């Protein structure tokens, strides 16, 4: 008989944990301030998990610009796990768009210096078979006929993308279909080993997972009086130099959804620019997602005019066909990040905390979930 397991937070991590635990026969209770598991809260609502807003790029090599080898390794691991997740969801009648056709780095003439610094850094940090591959303009045109304007391009061959909204919805529906005890509109006020505290009282479980992201912060600047351990990206105990869970900050990301019939984009592209890191990502239904990778601000308000001009101009500069696209959606959201922008997992008997995924959430979440479940397998009866 399975164990009683609680998950605080129904973002991507919480949904993936529920997905895995339910298949193992555990009884899962999922707490979250949002009212629904299959419909996202409105843009700007603090209950809207960061996973709803992300573009879904699975780019272990590109992320080495700001990440370390551990994130790269977790990304490669997750890339091997995503196909099975998608296959299982499809088998349950919940299809999710997923592909692995690589991604592109692009740069305009005059931006060679900034682009070369990024490409050289990636070549230094990545294994040779994952390093950026320089493309001639003819090769670039063959891969992406609708890309015009950039003078330089590089292919990152082992990268991919997943449709984030489809995946969040599918994971939520899968959890409901497999008997999750959904506690919507129920913010968690405190956690301790084997216990979840809400306004309705305290409930007891065999194991508790805290994956609330920025929602884990308390007004006092700590989370349940606890700190977030090191131990690399695995389990560990806190030290004086370890970021506390209360040190989690929100890093603003902004996205536009464009409806662009006739514009063909086969893989994600990133424009390397001295001031911007802009990505353009294809989605089914003639949609294109345009966004900025990170903005140091804890503001969930709507996208600014300046951001709209800069992001959309940058996207148009590499995909001129977007000139007649229609803006169908825009939003900003906050990604949870620790001071070093690296994720941390802290495990103790009865309680596991994961936080600080920064902009790497969709890239590394499946591997982090697998790590966390491996850590508690011996402590939690099957």
KOLVEX-506721 format. One record per residue: residue number from 1; residue in one letter; z negated, y negated, x negated of N, C-alpha, C in turn. Coordinates in steps of 0.2 Angstrom, whole numbers. Example, Ala and Ser with C-alpha at 12.3 -4.5 7.8 and 13.67 -1.06 7.14 Angstrom:
# residues 2
<1 "A" <-39 28 -66> <-39 22 -62> <-39 16 -66>>
<2 "S" <-35 11 -64> <-36 5 -68> <-39 0 -64>>
# end
This chain:
# residues 382
<1 "X" <0 6 -4> <0 0 0> <0 -6 -4>>
<2 "X" <4 -11 -3> <4 -17 -7> <-2 -22 -6>>
<3 "X" <-2 -27 -11> <-7 -31 -11> <-6 -37 -7>>
<4 "X" <-11 -41 -5> <-11 -48 -2> <-10 -53 -7>>
<5 "X" <-4 -56 -7> <-3 -61 -12> <-1 -68 -9>>
<6 "X" <-4 -73 -11> <-2 -80 -9> <2 -84 -14>>
<7 "X" <7 -88 -11> <11 -92 -15> <10 -99 -12>>
<8 "X" <8 -104 -17> <7 -111 -15> <13 -114 -17>>
<9 "X" <18 -117 -13> <24 -120 -14> <30 -116 -13>>
<10 "X" <34 -119 -8> <40 -115 -6> <47 -118 -9>>
<11 "X" <46 -121 -15> <52 -123 -19> <56 -117 -21>>
<12 "X" <60 -118 -26> <64 -112 -29> <60 -107 -32>>
<13 "X" <55 -108 -36> <50 -103 -38> <47 -99 -33>>
<14 "X" <44 -103 -28> <40 -100 -23> <45 -95 -19>>
<15 "X" <51 -97 -18> <55 -92 -14> <57 -86 -18>>
<16 "X" <59 -87 -24> <60 -82 -29> <54 -77 -29>>
<17 "X" <48 -80 -30> <43 -75 -30> <42 -71 -24>>
<18 "X" <43 -74 -18> <42 -71 -12> <48 -66 -11>>
<19 "X" <54 -67 -13> <59 -63 -13> <58 -56 -17>>
<20 "X" <55 -57 -23> <54 -51 -27> <48 -47 -25>>
<21 "X" <42 -51 -23> <36 -48 -20> <37 -44 -14>>
<22 "X" <41 -47 -9> <42 -43 -3> <46 -37 -4>>
<23 "X" <51 -37 -9> <54 -31 -10> <50 -25 -13>>
<24 "X" <45 -27 -16> <40 -23 -19> <35 -20 -14>>
<25 "X" <35 -23 -8> <30 -20 -3> <24 -24 -3>>
<26 "X" <23 -30 -6> <17 -33 -5> <17 -38 1>>
<27 "X" <11 -39 4> <10 -44 9> <10 -51 7>>
<28 "X" <15 -55 8> <15 -62 5> <14 -67 10>>
<29 "X" <10 -72 8> <8 -78 12> <11 -84 8>>
<30 "X" <15 -88 12> <18 -93 8> <16 -100 11>>
<31 "X" <12 -104 7> <10 -111 10> <14 -116 7>>
<32 "X" <16 -121 12> <20 -127 10> <19 -132 15>>
<33 "X" <20 -139 13> <19 -144 17> <25 -145 22>>
<34 "X" <31 -142 20> <37 -143 24> <36 -139 30>>
<35 "X" <40 -141 36> <39 -137 42> <43 -131 43>>
<36 "X" <48 -130 39> <53 -125 39> <55 -122 33>>
<37 "X" <56 -115 33> <59 -112 27> <66 -112 26>>
<38 "X" <70 -113 31> <77 -113 31> <81 -120 32>>
<39 "X" <77 -125 34> <80 -131 34> <76 -136 30>>
<40 "X" <80 -140 26> <76 -144 21> <74 -151 24>>
<41 "X" <68 -153 22> <65 -159 25> <70 -165 23>>
<42 "X" <70 -170 26> <75 -176 25> <74 -179 18>>
<43 "X" <79 -181 16> <79 -184 9> <74 -190 9>>
<44 "X" <70 -190 3> <65 -195 3> <58 -192 5>>
<45 "X" <58 -187 8> <52 -184 11> <48 -180 5>>
<46 "X" <42 -182 3> <39 -178 -3> <39 -171 -2>>
<47 "X" <39 -168 5> <39 -161 6> <46 -158 4>>
<48 "X" <51 -162 2> <58 -159 1> <57 -157 -7>>
<49 "X" <58 -150 -8> <57 -147 -14> <63 -150 -19>>
<50 "X" <62 -150 -25> <67 -152 -30> <73 -148 -29>>
<51 "X" <72 -141 -28> <78 -137 -28> <83 -138 -23>>
<52 "X" <81 -142 -17> <86 -144 -12> <91 -149 -15>>
<53 "X" <89 -153 -20> <93 -158 -22> <98 -156 -28>>
<54 "X" <96 -151 -32> <99 -150 -38> <106 -148 -37>>
<55 "X" <110 -148 -42> <118 -146 -42> <119 -139 -43>>
<56 "X" <114 -136 -47> <114 -128 -48> <118 -126 -54>>
<57 "X" <119 -131 -59> <122 -129 -65> <118 -124 -69>>
<58 "X" <121 -118 -71> <117 -113 -75> <120 -114 -82>>
<59 "X" <117 -118 -86> <120 -121 -93> <115 -120 -98>>
<60 "X" <114 -114 -101> <109 -113 -106> <111 -117 -113>>
<61 "X" <117 -117 -114> <120 -121 -120> <119 -128 -120>>
<62 "X" <122 -131 -114> <122 -138 -113> <115 -141 -113>>
<63 "X" <110 -137 -110> <103 -139 -110> <100 -139 -117>>
<64 "X" <103 -136 -122> <100 -137 -128> <100 -144 -131>>
<65 "X" <103 -148 -128> <103 -155 -130> <96 -158 -129>>
<66 "X" <92 -155 -125> <85 -158 -124> <80 -152 -123>>
<67 "X" <82 -146 -124> <78 -140 -123> <77 -137 -130>>
<68 "X" <72 -132 -130> <72 -128 -136> <75 -121 -135>>
<69 "X" <74 -116 -140> <76 -110 -140> <73 -106 -134>>
<70 "X" <67 -107 -133> <64 -103 -127> <68 -104 -121>>
<71 "X" <69 -110 -119> <73 -112 -113> <80 -109 -113>>
<72 "X" <83 -109 -119> <89 -106 -120> <89 -98 -118>>
<73 "X" <84 -95 -121> <83 -88 -120> <82 -86 -113>>
<74 "X" <77 -90 -110> <76 -89 -103> <82 -90 -98>>
<75 "X" <86 -95 -100> <93 -96 -97> <97 -90 -97>>
<76 "X" <98 -88 -103> <102 -82 -104> <100 -76 -100>>
<77 "X" <93 -75 -100> <90 -70 -96> <91 -71 -88>>
<78 "X" <90 -77 -86> <92 -79 -79> <99 -78 -77>>
<79 "X" <104 -79 -82> <111 -78 -80> <112 -71 -79>>
<80 "X" <108 -66 -82> <109 -59 -80> <106 -57 -74>>
<81 "X" <101 -61 -72> <97 -59 -65> <101 -62 -59>>
<82 "X" <104 -68 -60> <107 -71 -54> <112 -67 -50>>
<83 "X" <116 -63 -54> <121 -59 -50> <117 -54 -45>>
<84 "X" <112 -51 -47> <108 -46 -43> <105 -49 -37>>
<85 "X" <102 -55 -39> <99 -59 -33> <104 -61 -28>>
<86 "X" <110 -63 -30> <115 -65 -25> <118 -59 -22>>
<87 "X" <119 -53 -25> <121 -47 -22> <116 -45 -17>>
<88 "X" <110 -45 -18> <105 -43 -13> <105 -47 -7>>
<89 "X" <106 -54 -8> <106 -58 -3> <112 -57 2>>
<90 "X" <118 -56 -2> <124 -55 2> <123 -48 6>>
<91 "X" <120 -43 3> <119 -37 7> <115 -38 13>>
<92 "X" <111 -43 13> <107 -45 19> <110 -49 23>>
<93 "X" <117 -50 22> <120 -55 27> <119 -62 25>>
<94 "X" <117 -64 19> <116 -71 17> <120 -72 11>>
<95 "X" <126 -74 12> <130 -75 6> <129 -82 2>>
<96 "X" <129 -82 -4> <128 -87 -9> <134 -88 -14>>
<97 "X" <137 -94 -14> <142 -95 -19> <139 -95 -26>>
<98 "X" <142 -91 -30> <140 -90 -37> <146 -89 -42>>
<99 "X" <146 -92 -48> <152 -90 -52> <150 -91 -60>>
<100 "X" <153 -88 -64> <152 -89 -71> <159 -90 -74>>
<101 "X" <162 -96 -74> <168 -97 -77> <167 -102 -83>>
<102 "X" <161 -103 -85> <160 -108 -90> <159 -115 -88>>
<103 "X" <158 -120 -92> <157 -127 -90> <161 -131 -96>>
<104 "X" <162 -137 -94> <166 -142 -99> <162 -148 -101>>
<105 "X" <162 -150 -107> <160 -156 -109> <166 -161 -110>>
<106 "X" <166 -167 -108> <171 -171 -108> <169 -178 -111>>
<107 "X" <174 -181 -115> <172 -188 -118> <179 -192 -118>>
<108 "X" <178 -199 -116> <184 -203 -117> <185 -206 -124>>
<109 "X" <191 -208 -125> <192 -211 -131> <188 -217 -132>>
<110 "X" <185 -218 -138> <180 -223 -140> <173 -221 -139>>
<111 "X" <172 -215 -136> <165 -212 -136> <164 -206 -140>>
<112 "X" <169 -205 -145> <169 -199 -149> <162 -199 -153>>
<113 "X" <159 -204 -155> <153 -204 -159> <147 -201 -156>>
<114 "X" <146 -203 -149> <141 -201 -145> <142 -194 -143>>
<115 "X" <148 -192 -142> <150 -185 -140> <149 -180 -146>>
<116 "X" <151 -183 -152> <151 -178 -158> <144 -177 -159>>
<117 "X" <139 -181 -158> <132 -180 -160> <130 -174 -155>>
<118 "X" <131 -175 -149> <129 -169 -144> <132 -163 -146>>
<119 "X" <139 -163 -147> <142 -156 -149> <140 -153 -155>>
<120 "X" <139 -157 -160> <136 -155 -167> <129 -152 -166>>
<121 "X" <125 -155 -162> <118 -153 -160> <118 -146 -157>>
<122 "X" <123 -145 -152> <123 -139 -148> <126 -133 -153>>
<123 "X" <131 -135 -157> <133 -130 -162> <128 -128 -167>>
<124 "X" <123 -133 -169> <118 -131 -173> <113 -127 -170>>
<125 "X" <111 -128 -164> <106 -124 -160> <108 -118 -157>>
<126 "X" <114 -117 -155> <116 -111 -151> <119 -106 -156>>
<127 "X" <119 -100 -154> <123 -95 -157> <130 -96 -157>>
<128 "X" <134 -93 -162> <141 -95 -163> <145 -93 -157>>
<129 "X" <143 -88 -154> <147 -86 -148> <146 -90 -142>>
<130 "X" <141 -94 -142> <139 -99 -136> <141 -106 -138>>
<131 "X" <143 -108 -144> <144 -114 -146> <150 -118 -143>>
<132 "X" <150 -124 -142> <156 -127 -139> <162 -126 -142>>
<133 "X" <167 -125 -138> <174 -123 -141> <179 -129 -140>>
<134 "X" <181 -132 -145> <185 -138 -144> <192 -136 -141>>
<135 "X" <194 -140 -136> <200 -139 -132> <205 -145 -134>>
<136 "X" <212 -143 -134> <217 -147 -134> <218 -150 -127>>
<137 "X" <221 -156 -127> <222 -159 -120> <227 -154 -116>>
<138 "X" <231 -150 -119> <235 -145 -115> <231 -140 -113>>
<139 "X" <226 -137 -117> <221 -132 -115> <217 -134 -109>>
<140 "X" <214 -141 -110> <210 -144 -105> <214 -144 -98>>
<141 "X" <220 -146 -98> <224 -147 -92> <226 -140 -89>>
<142 "X" <226 -135 -93> <227 -128 -91> <221 -126 -87>>
<143 "X" <215 -127 -90> <209 -125 -86> <207 -129 -80>>
<144 "X" <209 -136 -81> <207 -141 -75> <213 -145 -74>>
<145 "X" <218 -143 -70> <224 -148 -70> <222 -155 -67>>
<146 "X" <217 -155 -63> <215 -162 -59> <211 -166 -64>>
<147 "X" <209 -164 -70> <205 -168 -74> <210 -172 -78>>
<148 "X" <210 -179 -78> <214 -184 -81> <210 -189 -84>>
<149 "X" <211 -192 -90> <207 -197 -93> <204 -196 -99>>
<150 "X" <200 -191 -99> <196 -189 -106> <201 -188 -111>>
<151 "X" <199 -190 -117> <203 -188 -123> <200 -182 -127>>
<152 "X" <194 -180 -125> <191 -174 -129> <188 -170 -124>>
<153 "X" <188 -163 -125> <185 -158 -121> <183 -152 -125>>
<154 "X" <177 -149 -123> <175 -143 -126> <173 -138 -120>>
<155 "X" <174 -132 -121> <172 -127 -116> <166 -123 -119>>
<156 "X" <161 -123 -114> <155 -119 -115> <156 -112 -111>>
<157 "X" <158 -107 -114> <161 -101 -111> <156 -97 -106>>
<158 "X" <150 -97 -108> <145 -93 -105> <140 -96 -100>>
<159 "X" <143 -101 -96> <139 -104 -91> <142 -103 -84>>
<160 "X" <138 -106 -79> <140 -104 -72> <137 -109 -68>>
<161 "X" <137 -108 -61> <134 -112 -56> <132 -108 -50>>
<162 "X" <127 -110 -46> <125 -107 -40> <124 -112 -35>>
<163 "X" <126 -111 -29> <126 -116 -23> <118 -116 -21>>
<164 "X" <115 -122 -23> <108 -123 -22> <106 -123 -15>>
<165 "X" <109 -126 -11> <107 -127 -4> <108 -120 0>>
<166 "X" <113 -116 -2> <114 -110 1> <109 -105 -1>>
<167 "X" <107 -106 -8> <102 -101 -10> <95 -102 -8>>
<168 "X" <93 -109 -7> <87 -110 -4> <86 -108 3>>
<169 "X" <92 -109 7> <92 -107 14> <92 -99 14>>
<170 "X" <96 -96 10> <96 -88 10> <89 -85 8>>
<171 "X" <86 -88 3> <80 -85 1> <74 -86 6>>
<172 "X" <75 -92 10> <70 -93 15> <71 -88 21>>
<173 "X" <77 -87 23> <79 -83 28> <77 -76 26>>
<174 "X" <78 -74 20> <77 -67 18> <69 -66 18>>
<175 "X" <65 -71 16> <58 -70 17> <56 -69 24>>
<176 "X" <58 -73 28> <56 -73 35> <58 -66 38>>
<177 "X" <64 -64 36> <67 -57 39> <63 -51 36>>
<178 "X" <59 -52 31> <56 -47 27> <48 -48 28>>
<179 "X" <46 -52 33> <39 -52 35> <34 -56 31>>
<180 "X" <37 -62 28> <33 -66 25> <28 -70 30>>
<181 "X" <22 -71 28> <17 -75 33> <18 -82 31>>
<182 "X" <23 -86 35> <25 -93 33> <20 -98 36>>
<183 "X" <17 -102 31> <12 -107 33> <15 -114 32>>
<184 "X" <19 -116 36> <22 -122 36> <18 -128 38>>
<185 "X" <19 -134 36> <15 -140 38> <8 -138 35>>
<186 "X" <7 -135 30> <0 -133 27> <0 -135 20>>
<187 "X" <-2 -141 18> <-3 -143 11> <-9 -139 8>>
<188 "X" <-9 -137 2> <-14 -133 -1> <-18 -139 -4>>
<189 "X" <-25 -139 -3> <-29 -144 -6> <-33 -141 -12>>
<190 "X" <-33 -135 -13> <-36 -133 -19> <-35 -125 -20>>
<191 "X" <-35 -123 -27> <-34 -116 -28> <-39 -114 -33>>
<192 "X" <-41 -107 -33> <-45 -104 -38> <-43 -97 -38>>
<193 "X" <-45 -93 -43> <-43 -86 -43> <-44 -82 -37>>
<194 "X" <-39 -80 -33> <-40 -76 -27> <-41 -80 -21>>
<195 "X" <-41 -87 -22> <-42 -91 -16> <-38 -97 -15>>
<196 "X" <-36 -98 -9> <-32 -104 -7> <-36 -108 -2>>
<197 "X" <-36 -114 -4> <-40 -119 1> <-35 -124 4>>
<198 "X" <-36 -124 11> <-32 -129 15> <-37 -132 19>>
<199 "X" <-34 -137 23> <-38 -140 28> <-41 -136 34>>
<200 "X" <-38 -130 34> <-40 -125 39> <-46 -121 36>>
<201 "X" <-47 -121 30> <-52 -117 27> <-50 -113 21>>
<202 "X" <-54 -108 18> <-52 -105 12> <-50 -97 14>>
<203 "X" <-45 -95 11> <-43 -88 12> <-43 -85 6>>
<204 "X" <-44 -78 6> <-44 -74 0> <-38 -69 -1>>
<205 "X" <-36 -68 -7> <-30 -64 -8> <-32 -60 -15>>
<206 "X" <-28 -55 -16> <-28 -51 -22> <-25 -55 -28>>
<207 "X" <-20 -60 -27> <-17 -64 -32> <-14 -70 -29>>
<208 "X" <-15 -75 -32> <-12 -82 -30> <-7 -85 -35>>
<209 "X" <-2 -87 -33> <3 -91 -37> <3 -98 -35>>
<210 "X" <3 -102 -40> <3 -110 -39> <10 -112 -42>>
<211 "X" <15 -114 -38> <21 -116 -40> <23 -122 -36>>
<212 "X" <18 -127 -36> <19 -133 -31> <23 -139 -35>>
<213 "X" <25 -138 -41> <28 -143 -44> <24 -150 -44>>
<214 "X" <27 -156 -43> <24 -162 -42> <18 -162 -37>>
<215 "X" <19 -157 -32> <14 -157 -27> <7 -154 -29>>
<216 "X" <7 -152 -36> <1 -149 -38> <-4 -154 -41>>
<217 "X" <-2 -161 -41> <-6 -166 -43> <-11 -168 -38>>
<218 "X" <-17 -170 -41> <-22 -172 -36> <-23 -180 -38>>
<219 "X" <-26 -183 -34> <-28 -190 -35> <-32 -191 -41>>
<220 "X" <-36 -187 -43> <-40 -188 -49> <-36 -187 -55>>
<221 "X" <-30 -185 -55> <-26 -184 -61> <-26 -177 -64>>
<222 "X" <-30 -172 -60> <-30 -165 -62> <-28 -161 -56>>
<223 "X" <-27 -154 -58> <-26 -150 -52> <-31 -145 -52>>
<224 "X" <-35 -145 -47> <-41 -141 -46> <-45 -140 -52>>
<225 "X" <-46 -146 -55> <-50 -146 -61> <-48 -142 -67>>
<226 "X" <-41 -139 -67> <-39 -134 -72> <-34 -138 -76>>
<227 "X" <-32 -134 -82> <-27 -137 -86> <-22 -131 -87>>
<228 "X" <-16 -133 -89> <-11 -128 -89> <-10 -125 -96>>
<229 "X" <-10 -119 -97> <-11 -116 -104> <-4 -116 -107>>
<230 "X" <-5 -115 -114> <1 -114 -118> <4 -107 -119>>
<231 "X" <3 -104 -124> <5 -98 -125> <13 -97 -125>>
<232 "X" <16 -103 -128> <23 -103 -127> <25 -104 -120>>
<233 "X" <30 -100 -118> <32 -100 -111> <29 -94 -107>>
<234 "X" <24 -91 -110> <20 -86 -106> <13 -88 -105>>
<235 "X" <9 -82 -104> <2 -84 -102> <-2 -87 -108>>
<236 "X" <-7 -90 -107> <-11 -93 -112> <-17 -97 -109>>
<237 "X" <-21 -99 -113> <-27 -103 -111> <-26 -110 -114>>
<238 "X" <-30 -115 -111> <-29 -122 -112> <-32 -124 -119>>
<239 "X" <-29 -129 -122> <-32 -131 -128> <-32 -139 -128>>
<240 "X" <-35 -142 -133> <-35 -150 -132> <-29 -153 -132>>
<241 "X" <-23 -150 -135> <-17 -153 -136> <-12 -150 -130>>
<242 "X" <-15 -146 -126> <-10 -143 -120> <-10 -148 -115>>
<243 "X" <-4 -149 -112> <-3 -153 -106> <-7 -150 -100>>
<244 "X" <-10 -155 -97> <-14 -152 -91> <-9 -152 -85>>
<245 "X" <-11 -148 -80> <-6 -148 -74> <-6 -155 -71>>
<246 "X" <-12 -159 -71> <-12 -166 -69> <-7 -170 -73>>
<247 "X" <-5 -168 -79> <0 -172 -82> <7 -171 -80>>
<248 "X" <8 -167 -75> <15 -167 -72> <17 -173 -69>>
<249 "X" <23 -175 -71> <26 -182 -68> <32 -180 -65>>
<250 "X" <35 -184 -61> <41 -183 -57> <47 -187 -61>>
<251 "X" <52 -184 -62> <58 -187 -66> <63 -187 -60>>
<252 "X" <66 -193 -59> <71 -194 -54> <77 -191 -55>>
<253 "X" <80 -188 -51> <87 -186 -51> <91 -189 -45>>
<254 "X" <97 -191 -46> <101 -193 -40> <108 -190 -39>>
<255 "X" <110 -188 -33> <116 -185 -32> <120 -188 -26>>
<256 "X" <126 -187 -27> <131 -188 -21> <135 -182 -19>>
<257 "X" <136 -181 -13> <140 -176 -11> <147 -179 -9>>
<258 "X" <152 -177 -11> <159 -180 -10> <163 -175 -6>>
<259 "X" <166 -177 -1> <171 -173 2> <178 -175 0>>
<260 "X" <181 -170 -4> <187 -172 -8> <193 -167 -7>>
<261 "X" <196 -166 -1> <201 -162 0> <207 -163 -5>>
<262 "X" <209 -157 -7> <215 -158 -12> <213 -159 -19>>
<263 "X" <207 -160 -21> <204 -161 -28> <202 -154 -30>>
<264 "X" <205 -151 -35> <203 -145 -37> <199 -145 -44>>
<265 "X" <193 -142 -43> <188 -142 -49> <186 -135 -50>>
<266 "X" <187 -131 -55> <185 -124 -56> <178 -123 -59>>
<267 "X" <175 -128 -62> <169 -127 -65> <166 -133 -66>>
<268 "X" <159 -133 -68> <155 -140 -69> <158 -143 -75>>
<269 "X" <158 -150 -75> <160 -154 -80> <154 -159 -82>>
<270 "X" <153 -161 -88> <148 -166 -90> <152 -171 -94>>
<271 "X" <151 -177 -92> <154 -183 -96> <149 -185 -101>>
<272 "X" <151 -185 -108> <147 -187 -113> <148 -194 -114>>
<273 "X" <143 -198 -113> <144 -206 -114> <138 -208 -117>>
<274 "X" <139 -214 -121> <133 -217 -125> <127 -218 -120>>
<275 "X" <128 -220 -114> <122 -222 -110> <121 -217 -104>>
<276 "X" <126 -213 -102> <125 -209 -96> <126 -201 -98>>
<277 "X" <123 -197 -94> <124 -190 -94> <126 -189 -86>>
<278 "X" <132 -189 -85> <135 -188 -78> <138 -181 -77>>
<279 "X" <136 -177 -72> <139 -171 -71> <143 -171 -64>>
<280 "X" <148 -167 -64> <152 -166 -58> <153 -159 -57>>
<281 "X" <151 -156 -51> <150 -149 -49> <154 -147 -43>>
<282 "X" <159 -142 -43> <162 -141 -37> <158 -136 -32>>
<283 "X" <159 -137 -26> <156 -133 -21> <161 -131 -15>>
<284 "X" <160 -125 -12> <165 -123 -7> <165 -129 -1>>
<285 "X" <171 -128 2> <172 -133 8> <175 -140 5>>
<286 "X" <178 -140 0> <181 -146 -3> <176 -151 -5>>
<287 "X" <170 -149 -7> <164 -153 -9> <164 -154 -16>>
<288 "X" <162 -159 -19> <160 -161 -26> <154 -164 -26>>
<289 "X" <149 -162 -30> <143 -165 -31> <143 -169 -38>>
<290 "X" <141 -175 -37> <141 -180 -43> <133 -182 -44>>
<291 "X" <131 -182 -50> <124 -183 -51> <122 -186 -58>>
<292 "X" <116 -188 -59> <114 -190 -66> <108 -185 -68>>
<293 "X" <108 -183 -74> <104 -178 -76> <96 -180 -75>>
<294 "X" <94 -186 -77> <87 -188 -77> <87 -195 -77>>
<295 "X" <82 -198 -74> <80 -205 -74> <72 -205 -74>>
<296 "X" <69 -209 -79> <62 -209 -79> <59 -214 -74>>
<297 "X" <58 -211 -68> <56 -215 -63> <53 -210 -58>>
<298 "X" <47 -212 -54> <44 -208 -49> <46 -211 -42>>
<299 "X" <52 -212 -41> <54 -216 -35> <58 -211 -31>>
<300 "X" <57 -210 -25> <61 -206 -21> <65 -210 -16>>
<301 "X" <65 -216 -17> <69 -220 -12> <77 -219 -13>>
<302 "X" <81 -221 -8> <88 -220 -8> <91 -222 -15>>
<303 "X" <97 -219 -16> <101 -221 -22> <103 -228 -22>>
<304 "X" <102 -232 -28> <103 -239 -29> <111 -240 -29>>
<305 "X" <113 -246 -28> <120 -248 -29> <122 -247 -36>>
<306 "X" <117 -249 -41> <119 -248 -48> <121 -241 -49>>
<307 "X" <117 -236 -47> <118 -229 -48> <124 -227 -45>>
<308 "X" <125 -229 -39> <131 -227 -35> <138 -230 -39>>
<309 "X" <138 -236 -41> <143 -238 -45> <144 -235 -52>>
<310 "X" <139 -233 -55> <140 -230 -62> <142 -223 -61>>
<311 "X" <138 -219 -57> <140 -212 -56> <147 -211 -53>>
<312 "X" <148 -214 -48> <155 -213 -45> <161 -215 -49>>
<313 "X" <160 -221 -53> <165 -223 -57> <166 -218 -63>>
<314 "X" <160 -216 -66> <161 -211 -71> <164 -204 -68>>
<315 "X" <163 -202 -62> <166 -196 -60> <174 -198 -59>>
<316 "X" <175 -204 -56> <182 -205 -55> <186 -206 -61>>
<317 "X" <183 -208 -67> <186 -208 -73> <189 -202 -76>>
<318 "X" <186 -196 -74> <188 -190 -76> <192 -186 -71>>
<319 "X" <191 -188 -64> <194 -184 -59> <197 -190 -54>>
<320 "X" <203 -193 -56> <206 -199 -52> <207 -197 -45>>
<321 "X" <208 -191 -43> <209 -189 -36> <203 -190 -32>>
<322 "X" <197 -192 -35> <191 -193 -31> <192 -200 -27>>
<323 "X" <197 -204 -29> <197 -211 -26> <197 -211 -19>>
<324 "X" <200 -206 -16> <200 -205 -8> <195 -201 -5>>
<325 "X" <190 -198 -10> <185 -194 -7> <180 -198 -3>>
<326 "X" <177 -195 2> <172 -198 6> <165 -196 4>>
<327 "X" <161 -201 4> <153 -200 2> <150 -197 9>>
<328 "X" <148 -191 9> <145 -188 15> <138 -187 14>>
<329 "X" <135 -188 8> <128 -187 7> <126 -190 1>>
<330 "X" <120 -193 0> <117 -195 -6> <109 -195 -5>>
<331 "X" <106 -193 -11> <99 -193 -11> <96 -193 -18>>
<332 "X" <90 -194 -18> <86 -194 -25> <80 -190 -24>>
<333 "X" <78 -186 -29> <72 -182 -28> <68 -182 -35>>
<334 "X" <63 -179 -35> <59 -179 -42> <58 -172 -44>>
<335 "X" <60 -171 -51> <59 -164 -54> <52 -165 -57>>
<336 "X" <48 -159 -57> <42 -159 -61> <42 -158 -68>>
<337 "X" <39 -162 -72> <40 -162 -79> <33 -163 -83>>
<338 "X" <32 -159 -88> <26 -161 -92> <28 -165 -98>>
<339 "X" <23 -168 -102> <25 -173 -107> <30 -171 -112>>
<340 "X" <30 -164 -113> <35 -162 -118> <42 -159 -115>>
<341 "X" <42 -160 -108> <48 -158 -104> <49 -150 -105>>
<342 "X" <44 -146 -106> <45 -139 -107> <41 -136 -101>>
<343 "X" <43 -130 -99> <39 -127 -94> <33 -123 -97>>
<344 "X" <28 -122 -92> <22 -119 -95> <20 -114 -89>>
<345 "X" <17 -108 -91> <14 -103 -87> <7 -102 -89>>
<346 "X" <2 -102 -85> <-4 -100 -86> <-7 -95 -82>>
<347 "X" <-9 -89 -85> <-11 -83 -81> <-18 -82 -82>>
<348 "X" <-22 -80 -77> <-29 -78 -77> <-30 -73 -72>>
<349 "X" <-35 -69 -72> <-35 -64 -66> <-36 -67 -60>>
<350 "X" <-31 -66 -55> <-31 -68 -49> <-27 -75 -48>>
<351 "X" <-25 -78 -53> <-22 -84 -52> <-16 -85 -58>>
<352 "X" <-10 -87 -56> <-5 -88 -60> <-2 -95 -58>>
<353 "X" <-1 -100 -63> <2 -106 -62> <8 -107 -66>>
<354 "X" <13 -109 -63> <20 -111 -66> <22 -118 -65>>
<355 "X" <23 -122 -70> <25 -129 -68> <29 -132 -74>>
<356 "X" <32 -138 -73> <35 -142 -78> <42 -139 -79>>
<357 "X" <46 -137 -74> <53 -135 -76> <58 -140 -77>>
<358 "X" <56 -146 -76> <60 -152 -78> <67 -151 -75>>
<359 "X" <72 -152 -78> <79 -152 -76> <82 -145 -77>>
<360 "X" <77 -140 -79> <80 -133 -80> <78 -128 -75>>
<361 "X" <76 -130 -69> <73 -126 -64> <78 -120 -62>>
<362 "X" <84 -122 -60> <89 -117 -58> <91 -112 -64>>
<363 "X" <91 -115 -69> <93 -111 -75> <88 -106 -77>>
<364 "X" <82 -107 -77> <77 -103 -80> <72 -100 -74>>
<365 "X" <72 -102 -68> <67 -99 -63> <67 -91 -63>>
<366 "X" <73 -88 -62> <73 -81 -61> <69 -77 -67>>
<367 "X" <70 -80 -73> <67 -77 -79> <59 -78 -79>>
<368 "X" <57 -84 -77> <50 -86 -77> <47 -82 -72>>
<369 "X" <50 -81 -66> <47 -76 -61> <46 -69 -63>>
<370 "X" <51 -67 -67> <50 -60 -70> <45 -60 -75>>
<371 "X" <44 -65 -79> <38 -65 -84> <32 -65 -80>>
<372 "X" <31 -69 -75> <25 -70 -71> <23 -63 -68>>
<373 "X" <28 -60 -65> <26 -54 -61> <25 -48 -66>>
<374 "X" <28 -48 -72> <26 -43 -77> <19 -44 -79>>
<375 "X" <17 -51 -80> <10 -52 -82> <5 -50 -77>>
<376 "X" <6 -50 -71> <1 -48 -66> <2 -41 -64>>
<377 "X" <7 -37 -66> <8 -30 -63> <3 -26 -64>>
<378 "X" <-1 -26 -70> <-6 -22 -71> <-13 -24 -67>>
<379 "X" <-13 -30 -66> <-19 -33 -62> <-19 -32 -55>>
<380 "X" <-12 -32 -52> <-11 -32 -45> <-9 -25 -43>>
<381 "X" <-13 -21 -39> <-11 -14 -38> <-4 -14 -34>>
<382 "X" <0 -9 -35> <7 -8 -32> <6 -6 -25>>
# end
